[in-house]
Amino acid sequence: MIASIRKNYFLFFIFVFFQITYAQHFNVSIDETGESTLFIFQDSISSLEPGDEIGLFDNQAIVDSDGNIGQLLVGTGTWTGIQLEVTAILAVDLSQFNGPILPGAQSGNTLSLKVWDESNQMEYAVESYDLSIGSGEFDGLFSA
């Protein structure tokens, strides 16, 4: 019985260790709506290190079911050194049909990026980025 208790404590410790070690900085708090835009971060990016996180924001997103507007995290991914695909959630407003308003990025708005630097434990706003294809807008298509 003592061996079983020790084993359970050990497994609990390992679980907590991995939860803390691999906890994400950016956590999307909205549900998927079925509408999205794909953003591809190519492996040619040299300013990120494995473990860094990328947060995709819309500064004029629909943030709640009342249709209020503000900054909202709509997608996130962790850089591993190879191409990263992140799907951003778009808002859906069905209020004209007496349906719900689902939070997300608004079509036509420009992507805003933030990076969590894992090694420095710091969040940075990305001031500029280069696109090889696409508009950098939430448009239901994709940008790279």
Phi and psi restraints in degrees (value plus and minus 20) as a CYANA .aco file:
   2 ILE   PHI     -83.6   -43.6
   2 ILE   PSI     -58.8   -18.8
   3 ALA   PHI     -83.0   -43.0
   3 ALA   PSI     -58.2   -18.2
   4 SER   PHI     -85.8   -45.8
   4 SER   PSI     -60.6   -20.6
   5 ILE   PHI     -85.3   -45.3
   5 ILE   PSI     -64.4   -24.4
   6 ARG   PHI     -80.8   -40.8
   6 ARG   PSI     -61.6   -21.6
   7 LYS   PHI     -83.0   -43.0
   7 LYS   PSI     -62.5   -22.5
   8 ASN   PHI     -84.2   -44.2
   8 ASN   PSI     -62.0   -22.0
   9 TYR   PHI     -83.3   -43.3
   9 TYR   PSI     -61.3   -21.3
  10 PHE   PHI     -82.4   -42.4
  10 PHE   PSI     -66.8   -26.8
  11 LEU   PHI     -83.4   -43.4
  11 LEU   PSI     -59.2   -19.2
  12 PHE   PHI     -82.6   -42.6
  12 PHE   PSI     -65.0   -25.0
  13 PHE   PHI     -80.1   -40.1
  13 PHE   PSI     -65.7   -25.7
  14 ILE   PHI     -81.8   -41.8
  14 ILE   PSI     -63.3   -23.3
  15 PHE   PHI     -80.0   -40.0
  15 PHE   PSI     -68.9   -28.9
  16 VAL   PHI     -83.7   -43.7
  16 VAL   PSI     -62.2   -22.2
  17 PHE   PHI     -77.1   -37.1
  17 PHE   PSI     -68.4   -28.4
  18 PHE   PHI     -89.3   -49.3
  18 PHE   PSI     -53.5   -13.5
  19 GLN   PHI     -83.4   -43.4
  19 GLN   PSI     -62.8   -22.8
  20 ILE   PHI     -92.4   -52.4
  20 ILE   PSI     -63.9   -23.9
  21 THR   PHI     -85.3   -45.3
  21 THR   PSI     -58.5   -18.5
  22 TYR   PHI    -130.0   -90.0
  22 TYR   PSI       2.9    42.9
  23 ALA   PHI     -88.2   -48.2
  23 ALA   PSI     120.4   160.4
  24 GLN   PHI    -107.8   -67.8
  24 GLN   PSI     126.6   166.6
  25 HIS   PHI     -98.7   -58.7
  25 HIS   PSI     -68.6   -28.6
  26 PHE   PHI    -112.5   -72.5
  26 PHE   PSI     106.2   146.2
  27 ASN   PHI    -150.4  -110.4
  27 ASN   PSI      94.6   134.6
  28 VAL   PHI     -89.8   -49.8
  28 VAL   PSI     106.5   146.5
  29 SER   PHI    -127.6   -87.6
  29 SER   PSI     -11.9    28.1
  30 ILE   PHI    -129.2   -89.2
  30 ILE   PSI     136.9   176.9
  31 ASP   PHI    -102.4   -62.4
  31 ASP   PSI     134.2   174.2
  32 GLU   PHI     -85.4   -45.4
  32 GLU   PSI     124.1   164.1
  33 THR   PHI    -128.9   -88.9
  33 THR   PSI     -33.3     6.7
  34 GLY   PHI      76.6   116.6
  34 GLY   PSI     -30.0    10.0
  35 GLU   PHI    -132.6   -92.6
  35 GLU   PSI     118.9   158.9
  36 SER   PHI    -178.5  -138.5
  36 SER   PSI     147.0   187.0
  37 THR   PHI    -150.8  -110.8
  37 THR   PSI     116.6   156.6
  38 LEU   PHI    -115.4   -75.4
  38 LEU   PSI     112.9   152.9
  39 PHE   PHI    -140.0  -100.0
  39 PHE   PSI     106.6   146.6
  40 ILE   PHI    -129.7   -89.7
  40 ILE   PSI     105.2   145.2
  41 PHE   PHI    -125.2   -85.2
  41 PHE   PSI      90.2   130.2
  42 GLN   PHI     -96.6   -56.6
  42 GLN   PSI     136.2   176.2
  43 ASP   PHI     -89.7   -49.7
  43 ASP   PSI     -21.2    18.8
  44 SER   PHI    -100.1   -60.1
  44 SER   PSI     -25.3    14.7
  45 ILE   PHI     -87.4   -47.4
  45 ILE   PSI     104.2   144.2
  46 SER   PHI    -130.0   -90.0
  46 SER   PSI     -26.2    13.8
  47 SER   PHI    -111.2   -71.2
  47 SER   PSI     -21.2    18.8
  48 LEU   PHI    -130.0   -90.0
  48 LEU   PSI     131.1   171.1
  49 GLU   PHI    -135.9   -95.9
  49 GLU   PSI     131.5   171.5
  50 PRO   PHI     -72.8   -32.8
  50 PRO   PSI     114.3   154.3
  51 GLY   PHI      81.5   121.5
  51 GLY   PSI     -39.1     0.9
  52 ASP   PHI     -88.3   -48.3
  52 ASP   PSI     127.9   167.9
  53 GLU   PHI    -132.0   -92.0
  53 GLU   PSI     127.7   167.7
  54 ILE   PHI    -135.7   -95.7
  54 ILE   PSI     107.3   147.3
  55 GLY   PHI    -131.0   -91.0
  55 GLY   PSI     107.6   147.6
  56 LEU   PHI    -119.0   -79.0
  56 LEU   PSI     103.3   143.3
  57 PHE   PHI    -143.4  -103.4
  57 PHE   PSI     130.2   170.2
  58 ASP   PHI    -135.8   -95.8
  58 ASP   PSI     100.8   140.8
  59 ASN   PHI     -96.0   -56.0
  59 ASN   PSI     -33.1     6.9
  60 GLN   PHI    -147.8  -107.8
  60 GLN   PSI      23.0    63.0
  61 ALA   PHI     -99.5   -59.5
  61 ALA   PSI     142.6   182.6
  62 ILE   PHI    -103.1   -63.1
  62 ILE   PSI      96.7   136.7
  63 VAL   PHI    -117.7   -77.7
  63 VAL   PSI     -32.9     7.1
  64 ASP   PHI    -174.1  -134.1
  64 ASP   PSI     157.6   197.6
  65 SER   PHI     -94.5   -54.5
  65 SER   PSI     -24.3    15.7
  66 ASP   PHI    -111.9   -71.9
  66 ASP   PSI     -25.8    14.2
  67 GLY   PHI      66.3   106.3
  67 GLY   PSI      -6.4    33.6
  68 ASN   PHI     -85.8   -45.8
  68 ASN   PSI     129.4   169.4
  69 ILE   PHI    -129.9   -89.9
  69 ILE   PSI     121.4   161.4
  70 GLY   PHI     157.5   197.5
  70 GLY   PSI    -194.7  -154.7
  71 GLN   PHI     -95.8   -55.8
  71 GLN   PSI     117.1   157.1
  72 LEU   PHI    -166.4  -126.4
  72 LEU   PSI     114.2   154.2
  73 LEU   PHI     -95.5   -55.5
  73 LEU   PSI     100.3   140.3
  74 VAL   PHI    -137.8   -97.8
  74 VAL   PSI     -22.3    17.7
  75 GLY   PHI    -191.8  -151.8
  75 GLY   PSI     133.5   173.5
  76 THR   PHI    -174.4  -134.4
  76 THR   PSI     135.0   175.0
  77 GLY   PHI    -177.5  -137.5
  77 GLY   PSI     139.8   179.8
  78 THR   PHI    -129.5   -89.5
  78 THR   PSI     106.9   146.9
  79 TRP   PHI     -92.9   -52.9
  79 TRP   PSI     111.9   151.9
  80 THR   PHI    -138.0   -98.0
  80 THR   PSI     -20.3    19.7
  81 GLY   PHI      81.4   121.4
  81 GLY   PSI     -28.7    11.3
  82 ILE   PHI    -138.8   -98.8
  82 ILE   PSI     151.7   191.7
  83 GLN   PHI     -69.8   -29.8
  83 GLN   PSI     115.8   155.8
  84 LEU   PHI    -142.2  -102.2
  84 LEU   PSI     108.5   148.5
  85 GLU   PHI    -128.0   -88.0
  85 GLU   PSI     106.7   146.7
  86 VAL   PHI    -145.0  -105.0
  86 VAL   PSI     107.3   147.3
  87 THR   PHI    -116.1   -76.1
  87 THR   PSI     103.9   143.9
  88 ALA   PHI    -115.0   -75.0
  88 ALA   PSI     116.2   156.2
  89 ILE   PHI    -103.2   -63.2
  89 ILE   PSI     106.8   146.8
  90 LEU   PHI    -116.1   -76.1
  90 LEU   PSI     128.7   168.7
  91 ALA   PHI     -91.7   -51.7
  91 ALA   PSI     133.7   173.7
  92 VAL   PHI    -151.6  -111.6
  92 VAL   PSI     103.2   143.2
  93 ASP   PHI    -135.4   -95.4
  93 ASP   PSI      85.0   125.0
  94 LEU   PHI    -127.4   -87.4
  94 LEU   PSI      -0.6    39.4
  95 SER   PHI     -85.2   -45.2
  95 SER   PSI     -47.5    -7.5
  96 GLN   PHI     -88.7   -48.7
  96 GLN   PSI     -34.3     5.7
  97 PHE   PHI    -130.5   -90.5
  97 PHE   PSI       0.3    40.3
  98 ASN   PHI      43.4    83.4
  98 ASN   PSI       6.3    46.3
  99 GLY   PHI    -120.5   -80.5
  99 GLY   PSI    -194.0  -154.0
 100 PRO   PHI    -101.0   -61.0
 100 PRO   PSI     143.6   183.6
 101 ILE   PHI    -127.7   -87.7
 101 ILE   PSI      99.4   139.4
 102 LEU   PHI    -124.8   -84.8
 102 LEU   PSI     103.6   143.6
 103 PRO   PHI     -81.7   -41.7
 103 PRO   PSI     131.8   171.8
 104 GLY   PHI     140.9   180.9
 104 GLY   PSI    -196.1  -156.1
 105 ALA   PHI     -87.9   -47.9
 105 ALA   PSI     129.6   169.6
 106 GLN   PHI    -117.2   -77.2
 106 GLN   PSI     113.1   153.1
 107 SER   PHI     -75.2   -35.2
 107 SER   PSI     112.4   152.4
 108 GLY   PHI      76.7   116.7
 108 GLY   PSI     -35.6     4.4
 109 ASN   PHI     -97.2   -57.2
 109 ASN   PSI     133.8   173.8
 110 THR   PHI    -108.3   -68.3
 110 THR   PSI     120.1   160.1
 111 LEU   PHI     -82.8   -42.8
 111 LEU   PSI     116.6   156.6
 112 SER   PHI    -139.2   -99.2
 112 SER   PSI     113.4   153.4
 113 LEU   PHI    -135.2   -95.2
 113 LEU   PSI     125.4   165.4
 114 LYS   PHI    -152.1  -112.1
 114 LYS   PSI     128.4   168.4
 115 VAL   PHI    -143.6  -103.6
 115 VAL   PSI     113.9   153.9
 116 TRP   PHI    -117.7   -77.7
 116 TRP   PSI      93.4   133.4
 117 ASP   PHI    -103.8   -63.8
 117 ASP   PSI      84.9   124.9
 118 GLU   PHI     -82.5   -42.5
 118 GLU   PSI     -59.9   -19.9
 119 SER   PHI     -89.1   -49.1
 119 SER   PSI     -52.8   -12.8
 120 ASN   PHI    -119.2   -79.2
 120 ASN   PSI     -26.6    13.4
 121 GLN   PHI      34.0    74.0
 121 GLN   PSI      27.2    67.2
 122 MET   PHI    -152.1  -112.1
 122 MET   PSI     125.5   165.5
 123 GLU   PHI    -122.6   -82.6
 123 GLU   PSI     115.1   155.1
 124 TYR   PHI    -146.7  -106.7
 124 TYR   PSI     120.2   160.2
 125 ALA   PHI    -103.5   -63.5
 125 ALA   PSI     115.2   155.2
 126 VAL   PHI    -106.6   -66.6
 126 VAL   PSI      97.9   137.9
 127 GLU   PHI     -97.2   -57.2
 127 GLU   PSI     -56.9   -16.9
 128 SER   PHI    -172.2  -132.2
 128 SER   PSI     135.6   175.6
 129 TYR   PHI    -171.3  -131.3
 129 TYR   PSI     134.7   174.7
 130 ASP   PHI    -119.3   -79.3
 130 ASP   PSI     122.0   162.0
 131 LEU   PHI    -131.8   -91.8
 131 LEU   PSI     115.4   155.4
 132 SER   PHI    -116.1   -76.1
 132 SER   PSI     -41.5    -1.5
 133 ILE   PHI    -178.9  -138.9
 133 ILE   PSI     127.6   167.6
 134 GLY   PHI      73.5   113.5
 134 GLY   PSI     157.8   197.8
 135 SER   PHI    -121.0   -81.0
 135 SER   PSI     -34.8     5.2
 136 GLY   PHI      56.2    96.2
 136 GLY   PSI      -6.7    33.3
 137 GLU   PHI    -130.3   -90.3
 137 GLU   PSI     138.6   178.6
 138 PHE   PHI     -98.3   -58.3
 138 PHE   PSI      81.3   121.3
 139 ASP   PHI    -156.1  -116.1
 139 ASP   PSI      -9.7    30.3
 140 GLY   PHI      60.5   100.5
 140 GLY   PSI     -23.8    16.2
 141 LEU   PHI    -124.6   -84.6
 141 LEU   PSI    -153.9  -113.9
 142 PHE   PHI    -167.0  -127.0
 142 PHE   PSI     138.3   178.3
 143 SER   PHI    -154.1  -114.1
 143 SER   PSI     127.4   167.4
